[in-house]
Each structure stands twice: as structure tokens, then as C-alpha cells.
């Protein structure tokens, strides 16, 4: 099975995705996502760098260095998906909205999937 969003030139390549598919894209404030990922990777002991790195070091290397970040820079990833909303059937949810009012967001998802 191919990845759900294969990559090409550092961007998600949606060209192989069925245009009739219903896609749910969840985004999160990048500052919160960075802090969460930092603590998650620190706990995993993924590498000596992650064990020893300060948040600033992590942010510079894992979040802002476009040559090292395997999933691409956050703003490019976000722009790539959001720019496809007119071509694909995409429901965009915000993580913060899901925390604020989970039942409202579940209703949105239910309506979207039919």
C-alpha cells in the first residue's frame, strides 16, 4: 500500500489520491506542535542529540532546517494541503477547536462523512 501522502520535492504529492475521497486534515498551532514533538522525542531517547538537546537546538535543527526535516517545513506542509481544498474534498479541523468543543467537531466530522 502506498503512503497516504507520498512526497515529491519536499511537498505532499496528492496526485495519486482519489479526488472523490473524503480527507480530514487536522492542523495544530505550530508552537504547540513543536513543544509537543520535542517532549515526545526527548522521552523516546531517539538519539543522543534528542536526549541532550535544548528546545532551541531542537527547534533550529528539527523544525526549521528544511534540509533535515523529513516531512518538510510546517508552513509548506500546511500550504500544500490547504491549497488543494478546491481540488479535493477536504475537511480542515483545528486541534484547538477539538479540545475546546469536541462534540461540535465530532458533529462536523459526522456531517462531512455522511
C-alpha positions as CSV (number, residue, x, y, z in Angstrom):
1,X,0.0,0.0,0.0
2,X,1.5,3.4,-0.9
3,X,1.8,6.1,1.7
4,X,-1.4,8.2,2.1
5,X,0.6,11.3,1.1
6,X,3.7,10.4,-0.9
7,X,6.3,13.2,-1.1
8,X,7.8,14.9,-4.0
9,X,10.3,17.8,-3.8
10,X,9.6,18.2,-0.1
11,X,5.8,18.5,-0.5
12,X,3.0,16.0,-0.1
13,X,2.1,14.6,-3.6
14,X,-1.6,14.3,-3.8
15,X,-1.7,13.4,-7.5
16,X,-2.3,9.7,-6.7
17,X,-5.1,10.4,-4.2
18,X,-8.6,9.6,-5.4
19,X,-10.3,13.0,-5.9
20,X,-13.6,11.6,-4.6
21,X,-12.0,10.5,-1.3
22,X,-13.0,12.5,1.8
23,X,-9.9,13.8,3.5
24,X,-9.8,15.1,7.1
25,X,-6.8,17.4,7.7
26,X,-6.1,18.3,11.3
27,X,-3.8,21.2,12.0
28,X,-2.4,22.5,15.2
29,X,-0.8,25.7,16.3
30,X,2.8,25.1,15.2
31,X,4.2,26.4,18.5
32,X,2.3,23.8,20.5
33,X,3.1,21.1,17.9
34,X,6.8,21.9,18.2
35,X,6.8,21.8,22.0
36,X,4.8,18.5,22.0
37,X,7.1,16.9,19.4
38,X,10.1,18.0,21.4
39,X,8.9,16.4,24.6
40,X,7.8,13.2,22.8
41,X,11.1,12.7,21.0
42,X,13.0,13.5,24.2
43,X,11.2,10.7,26.0
44,X,11.8,8.2,23.2
45,X,15.6,8.5,23.5
46,X,15.6,8.5,19.7
47,X,19.2,9.8,19.6
48,X,21.9,11.2,21.8
49,X,21.1,14.6,20.2
50,X,17.5,14.4,21.3
51,X,18.5,13.3,24.8
52,X,20.8,16.3,25.2
53,X,19.2,19.0,23.1
54,X,17.7,22.1,24.4
55,X,14.4,23.2,22.9
56,X,16.2,25.9,21.0
57,X,18.7,23.4,19.5
58,X,15.8,21.0,18.6
59,X,13.8,23.8,17.0
60,X,16.6,25.0,14.8
61,X,17.6,21.6,13.6
62,X,14.3,19.5,13.6
63,X,11.7,22.2,12.9
64,X,13.4,24.9,10.8
65,X,16.2,23.3,8.8
66,X,14.4,22.5,5.5
67,X,17.3,20.1,4.6
68,X,16.8,17.9,7.6
69,X,13.1,18.0,8.3
70,X,11.8,14.8,6.6
71,X,8.2,16.0,6.4
72,X,9.1,19.5,5.2
73,X,8.7,22.8,7.0
74,X,5.3,23.2,8.7
75,X,4.2,26.2,6.7
76,X,5.0,24.4,3.4
77,X,3.1,21.3,4.5
78,X,0.1,23.4,5.6
79,X,0.1,25.5,2.5
80,X,0.3,22.4,0.3
81,X,-2.7,20.8,1.8
82,X,-4.8,23.9,2.2
83,X,-4.1,25.0,-1.4
84,X,-5.8,21.7,-2.5
85,X,-9.2,22.4,-0.8
86,X,-10.8,23.3,-4.1
87,X,-9.5,20.2,-5.9
88,X,-10.1,17.6,-3.1
89,X,-12.9,17.1,-0.6
90,X,-11.0,18.2,2.5
91,X,-12.4,19.0,5.9
92,X,-10.0,21.1,7.9
93,X,-10.1,20.7,11.7
94,X,-8.1,22.6,14.2
95,X,-6.7,20.7,17.2
96,X,-7.5,23.6,19.5
97,X,-11.2,23.6,18.3
98,X,-11.4,19.8,19.0
99,X,-10.1,20.4,22.6
100,X,-12.4,23.4,23.1
101,X,-15.7,21.7,21.9
102,X,-15.2,18.0,21.0
103,X,-18.9,17.3,20.4
104,X,-19.2,20.2,17.9
105,X,-16.2,18.9,16.0
106,X,-17.4,15.3,16.0
107,X,-20.7,16.6,14.5
108,X,-18.7,18.4,11.8
109,X,-16.9,15.1,11.0
110,X,-20.1,13.1,11.0
111,X,-21.8,15.6,8.7
112,X,-18.7,15.5,6.4
113,X,-18.5,11.7,6.1
114,X,-22.2,11.4,5.8
